[in-house]
Amino acid sequence: MSAQTTANTPRAMLNPNGAGAAAVLAAGIGSLAVAVFAIVADKAAPIKSLMNFYKPTGPLSGVTTCAIVVWLVAWALLHWRWSRRNVEVGRITVAAFILLFLGLLLTFPPIADLM
Amino acid sequence: MEITVRGLWTMIHGMGFGALYLMACSGALVELYRRYTSPLGPEIKIEDERFMRIYLTAMAVLAWLTVLTGAYVIYPWYRAVPPPGTANLAAFPQRLLMSNPSTSGWHSIGMEWKEHVAWLVPISITMATAVFSQYRRSLRVHPELRAAVLGFVWVSLLAAGIAGFFGAMLNKNAPVMGGSTITVVQGGQK
């Protein structure tokens, strides 16, 4: 087997974890943002009206567009800060999972209605 | 054998993009577990990594196509408001479901959950694709990142499953119909 195709090259081993951690945490933030924007739009009529970016789709268009923007901005900022260094990725991953599960739970209408 | 344009789009959204994503998820999870969980696992060739990168990218494209066609092509037909006095609500699925207490839950819980939870799927799989593309085989020596990728792919499978289940049930109770009719095959005379 040639050296080019063998596993675990030194270059791969030295890849700092910051860029990955930034992507993971941003995905957690984006997931929660979907739920938060959906709840806010559902509870506040003026916000619901503001979220009507594309009339045939209604407020869902604004809710999801805003959540995607929050996700991408968070990703860009975190990547800018962390991409060249190692960070405490264990704690960041736990935080991202908490945000993701909150996003999953808070999109469930009976739970969202409790807010 | 005929299908309406709206029925065709619903099929492309659900059975095309959505179902294909669900099937692809199991392949991605198996491959990520099999090759990347242990630093002493089987050797990973450049070609294997390239394949996995293309596979995950295709999944991300499928996830985005699913939510975008759902939100911007089918959902407007689903939530269309009938003119006052309309008696037949067959062309207005949301109103049809809400007109009967025995079906209103499919909208108030099913669609309300589906339309939001589905967006967790492209976010999760795009992240997984980006992290895999950045780290590839070195995911073996980044266990937390590997756990995050696997966890988010699992949750994307769950979220896509929820959206797919409710999509199928909504379409069963109040199908999105209408538009021009496409004849697929001319039936024979009996």
Contacts between the chains, C-beta under 8 A, distances in Angstrom:
chain1	res1	chain2	res2	distance
A	1	B	43	7.3
A	4	B	46	6.6
A	5	B	45	4.8
A	5	B	46	5.2
A	5	B	47	7.8
A	6	B	43	6.7
A	7	B	43	5.0
A	7	B	44	4.7
A	7	B	137	5.3
A	7	B	140	7.6
A	8	B	39	7.0
A	8	B	137	6.2
A	8	B	138	7.4
A	8	B	140	6.7
A	8	B	141	7.3
A	9	B	137	7.7
A	12	B	135	7.5
A	12	B	136	6.7
A	12	B	137	5.4
A	12	B	138	3.7
A	12	B	141	8.0
A	13	B	138	5.9
A	13	B	141	5.7
A	15	B	134	7.2
A	15	B	135	5.8
A	15	B	138	5.0
A	15	B	142	7.8
A	17	B	142	5.5
A	17	B	144	7.5
A	17	B	145	6.0
A	19	B	134	5.5
A	20	B	131	4.7
A	20	B	134	6.2
A	20	B	135	5.9
A	20	B	142	6.6
A	20	B	145	4.3
A	20	B	148	7.5
A	21	B	145	7.2
A	23	B	127	4.9
A	23	B	130	5.0
A	23	B	131	5.2
A	23	B	134	7.7
A	24	B	127	6.3
A	24	B	131	6.8
A	24	B	145	6.9
A	24	B	148	4.3
A	24	B	149	8.0
A	24	B	152	7.5
A	26	B	127	7.2
A	27	B	123	5.3
A	27	B	124	5.9
A	27	B	126	7.7
A	27	B	127	3.7
A	27	B	152	6.1
A	30	B	123	4.5
A	31	B	120	4.9
A	31	B	123	5.7
A	31	B	124	7.2
A	34	B	116	5.7
A	34	B	119	4.9
A	34	B	120	6.5
A	34	B	123	7.6
A	35	B	116	6.8
A	38	B	116	4.8
A	54	B	72	7.0
A	56	B	72	7.8
A	56	B	75	7.9
A	56	B	76	3.4
A	57	B	71	5.5
A	57	B	72	5.8
A	57	B	75	5.6
A	57	B	76	5.7
A	58	B	75	8.0
A	58	B	79	6.4
A	60	B	71	5.9
A	60	B	75	6.6
A	60	B	115	5.6
A	60	B	116	7.8
A	61	B	71	6.8
A	61	B	72	7.6
A	63	B	116	7.3
A	64	B	67	7.6
A	64	B	71	6.5
A	64	B	116	7.9
A	64	B	119	5.3
A	67	B	119	6.6
A	68	B	119	7.8
A	68	B	123	7.8
A	71	B	123	5.8
A	89	B	142	7.2
A	89	B	144	4.4
A	89	B	145	6.1
A	89	B	148	8.0
A	90	B	144	4.8
A	92	B	144	7.8
A	93	B	144	4.8
A	93	B	145	7.4
A	93	B	147	6.2
A	93	B	148	4.5
A	93	B	151	7.9
A	96	B	148	6.3
A	96	B	152	8.0
A	97	B	148	7.5
A	97	B	151	5.9
A	100	B	120	7.2
A	100	B	124	7.5
A	100	B	151	7.7
A	100	B	152	6.8
A	100	B	155	5.8
A	101	B	155	7.8
A	103	B	120	6.0
A	104	B	117	6.6
A	104	B	120	6.5
A	104	B	155	6.6
A	104	B	158	7.5
A	104	B	159	6.7
A	107	B	113	6.0
A	107	B	116	4.1
A	107	B	117	4.5
A	107	B	120	7.6
A	108	B	113	5.6
A	108	B	117	7.6
A	109	B	108	6.5
A	109	B	109	5.2
A	109	B	112	4.4
A	109	B	113	5.7
A	110	B	109	7.0
